[in-house]
Amino acid sequence: MHAADEQVDVLVVGGGITGVGAALDAASRGLSVTLIEAEDLAFGTSRFSSKLVHGGLRYLATGDVATARESAHERHLLMTTIAPHLIRPLGQLLPFSRDVTFRQRTAGAVGMGMGDLLRMRARTPRSVLPAPTLVTARTALRLVPALDRHGLRGGMLSYDGQLVDDARLVATVARTAAALGARILTRVRAIALHGAGAAVEETITGERFEIRARAVVNATGVWAGALDEAIGVRPSRGTHIVLDAADLGISSTALTIPHEGSISRYVFALPQAYGRVIVGLTDEDSPGAVPRVAQPTEPEIDFLLRSLNRVVTAPVGRDRVRGAFAGLRPLVDSRTASTADVSRRHLVTTSASGFVTVLGGKLTTYRRMAEDAVDLVSRTRGLQAAPSRTASVRLVDRVVPDSGELLDDATGLTSAEVEFAVRVEGAMTVDDVLDRRTRVGLVDADRARCHAGVEAVVARTVADLI
């Protein structure tokens, strides 16, 4: 049946974490749901995060206790009920190095202690997130061997949640929504929204048609203003660089490095899959037209390297950067001087034509944003919806057979992973697999090396499905 031939309860526009979260929330309440995405799942901001499920330490430092409390509560749900199979506890070391001032050490230690109070308030057990603790210089060097030992006075070790991968979380939420009856359509672009549906276009064929719905949720992030002119979106660019983990000796513990002169802003060096470390992130205004894919700038890359090199023995040069990526945060424009000062609270509002826009927030609180959006459309559009139950819905597992041809020695990528991405996770192209399912594509050299092999498996698998 053509999508235009029926009416659904809720149409969700946008296939990032907020959109798929809204689709899952609505479907779990017994509503019929269609989600459309112009590109691929997690194509925009959602794949370019620091991949942390965090308790809001930064928000405590800026006095935003409400956001910090919400973050800690949502982290608790994700790590204990919703997605414990996709998140691990990550040790984060704040080194007491020569360039980390006494004020920064004190603020960091106090903040981590306050963060632990939020953990207790959220009732997250210590078996999930251990308590923060002071460590000696010897322990700090064991955790991160690349630290500059001269003047090192130990450090503060705290714990937060780390996603296996942010794009995988999006795909998994989408799969869970689909298992509850939601229809997930990629390569379908919204041309115009109204209270009773949307005019859309299939981007592959160019065919245009209407999708009728009793309620519509605009969850397009930094593109939300293009569909709702009353919304003020202030994009902020967050850039990361990709390094070899071996260069820093980092395996399972992250580094937390205060910005020079700041007690509330940090650069993180975070261990990742495939023997990588990502170092980020920046917070820069990104005015003007929203690009299809944001690009990191050389000044941002230089800033991240300089921040890292303040605490390590051997400076990391530009030639050792294996990749870089940038995402645009969809912040609600509050007319402040800097995006660093813009609240991370989310906005859920009804447009003049009757659809609901959800904007702002962050990855950790996607579930609450989705719940608020579906609550609002249910009230304003008269939907007979049950209360939200996503706080207790566990996301589906990702089970890939061990068998399959090894496609790449360096990353361990197998044909079975590629086939799973196409058959189960909605990948349609080699780019979908490399950039938004396996994340091999974060390093250009890895991407180039794996491209031909992945392309062949994708073509074969797609042919089998037709």
C-alpha positions, -999 to +999 in steps of 0.1 A: +000+000+000+013+034-009+021+057+021-005+082+007-033+057+008-037+056+045-036+079+076-013+072+105-017+086+140+018+102+141+042+112+114+077+118+126+100+138+104+137+133+110+158+101+115+182+112+142+181+102+178+152+125+187+131+114+157+136+077+162+130+082+200+097+099+192+087+071+168+095+045+195+076+064+222+045+068+200+046+032+188+050+019+224+018+037+233-002+018+207-002+046+181+004+039+144+036+057+133+055+065+102+089+081+103+106+097+073+142+107+069+156+126+038+190+108+040+199+078+062+193+071+099+218+091+120+229+111+090+231+144+108+241+155+143+234+121+160+265+104+145+289+132+154+287+133+192+313+124+218+294+091+222+290+098+259+258+091+280+268+117+307+254+128+340+257+165+334+289+175+352+293+205+329+258+217+337+265+216+374+296+238+368+274+264+351+247+262+378+221+244+356+211+219+382+178+210+365+196+199+333+222+180+353+195+162+373+176+153+341+208+140+325+217+118+355+181+103+356+181+095+318+217+081+321+204+058+348+175+045+327+198+039+297+225+021+317+203+000+338+171-007+318+169+006+283+203-001+267+229-016+291+241-037+262+251-006+243+268+014+271+298+007+293+311+026+323+340+048+312+367+059+336+376+095+330+409+109+345+414+146+353+452+147+356+467+171+381+494+181+356+516+212+357+492+231+334+461+222+353+457+249+380+448+243+416+415+261+409+407+237+381+417+206+402+395+218+430+366+226+408+369+193+390+371+173+422+341+191+437+321+188+405+328+150+403+317+147+439+285+166+432+280+144+401+282+113+423+254+128+445+233+131+413+241+095+406+229+085+440+197+106+436+190+088+403+197+055+422+223+043+398+242+015+417+280+017+422+282-016+403+272+004+372+291+036+379+318+034+406+325+063+429+350+091+420+383+087+436+417+105+440+445+085+424+483+087+427+507+098+399+517+062+395+481+051+390+475+080+366+505+070+345+493+034+345+459+044+332+473+069+306+510+062+299+513+092+276+509+117+305+537+141+312+551+128+344+570+160+353+550+179+378+522+153+378+505+151+412+480+123+406+445+130+395+408+125+400+392+094+384+354+095+379+330+074+358+304+081+332+286+062+305+301+055+270+281+043+240+294+016+218+284+040+191+260+069+188+248+060+152+242+024+164+220+037+192+199+055+166+196+024+144+187+003+175+160+027+186+146+026+151+147-012+150+129-013+184+102+011+171+098-010+139+094-041+161+064-023+177+049-015+143+064+018+133+072+022+096+107+037+091+113+052+057+146+067+047+153+087+015+120+104+019+122+142+023+096+165+038+088+194+015+062+210+037+045+202+070+010+209+083-011+197+112-026+168+092+005+155+074+032+164+050+041+168+013+071+146+007+095+135-020+112+102-025+148+113-031+158+083-052+129+084-077+118+120-073+082+110-068+061+134-047+030+125-026+012+133+006+015+114+039-017+119+060-014+119+097-035+129+127-003+145+143+031+155+130+064+158+149+092+179+134+124+164+148+148+176+121+174+192+144+194+220+128+171+219+098+139+224+120+137+261+111+133+253+074+100+236+082+089+260+110+099+296+104+089+305+139+116+284+154+150+301+162+178+276+157+214+285+166+237+258+153+269+252+173+297+232+156+313+205+177+345+191+162+365+159+171+398+146+158+407+109+155+440+095+167+456+061+171+451+049+206+487+034+206+501+070+202+486+078+237+487+044+253+449+048+260+430+016+261+400+019+284+403+052+304+395+087+290+414+119+296+395+150+309+414+182+302+402+216+313+402+245+288+429+270+297+414+294+323+381+276+326+365+255+354+334+244+334+347+235+299+368+205+290+384+186+261+381+148+262+403+121+248+380+091+245+390+055+236+370+040+207+366+008+187+393-002+161+421+011+183+412+047+180+409+077+203+386+107+195+396+141+210+369+167+213+351+188+213+347+224+203+317+247+207+317+273+179+289+294+164+280+281+129+258+309+114+245+309+078+231+281+057+231+247+073+255+224+053+245+188+044+275+176+064+295+200+087+332+202+082+359+207+109+382+237+106+419+238+109+418+263+139+395+238+157+418+209+150+448+230+162+429+239+194+422+203+202+458+193+196+471+222+218+447+212+246+458+176+245+495+185+243+493+205+275+492+172+295+512+146+275+549+140+273+553+138+235+534+164+216+509+150+190+515+167+157+490+175+129+504+146+108+492+121+134+456+131+130+440+102+112+406+118+107+383+146+119+346+151+120+321+178+130+285+179+140+260+208+145+242+210+178+206+222+172+205+248+200+175+269+208+185+305+200+184+325+233+203+355+220+234+349+242+268+360+232+283+325+228+268+291+221+288+278+251+263+298+272+232+285+255+210+262+276+210+225+266+173+223+278+150+212+250+120+230+235+088+213+225+063+237+208+033+237+185+036+256+152+009+279+138-002+252+114-006+226+141+025+203+140+049+200+169+086+208+168+111+193+193+145+210+194+176+214+215+186+190+243+213+164+239+217+127+231+215+116+267+181+130+272+166+119+238+140+097+255+126+125+276+125+148+246+106+122+227+081+116+255+074+154+258+069+157+221+044+128+219+026+141+251+021+174+233+008+160+200-015+137+219-030+166+238-032+191+210-044+166+183-068+145+205-049+112+201-061+084+223-026+075+236-015+056+266+011+071+290+047+069+279+064+036+288+098+040+272+115+043+306+110+005+308+113-006+272+146-023+265+161-018+231+166-048+209+199-066+208+224-065+179+233-101+173+257-106+143+268-142+134+305-148+140+308-165+106+316-145+075+345-134+054+371-111+070+371-080+049+398-060+066+426-071+091+431-037+107+395-031+117+383-067+119+353-058+096+335-089+083+310-096+056+285-107+083+286-073+098+279-057+064+251-081+056+235-074+090+237-037+084+217-041+052+193-069+062+184-057+097+196-021+102+183-005+071+216+003+053+211+008+016+246+019+003+282+014+010+283+049+027+255+038+050+276+009+061+310+026+064+298+059+079+267+051+099+267+014+109+303+003+114+320+038+116+350+025+097+346+057+076+358+080+104+393+074+092+398+081+055+426+055+050+404+028+066+374+039+045+394+037+013+408+003+021+375-012+029+353+004+003+355-021-025+350-051-003+320-035+015+305-024-018+305-059-032+288-073-001+262-046-001+254-052-038+251-089-032+229-085-002+206-059-017+202-082-048+192-110-025+165-089-009+149-077-041 
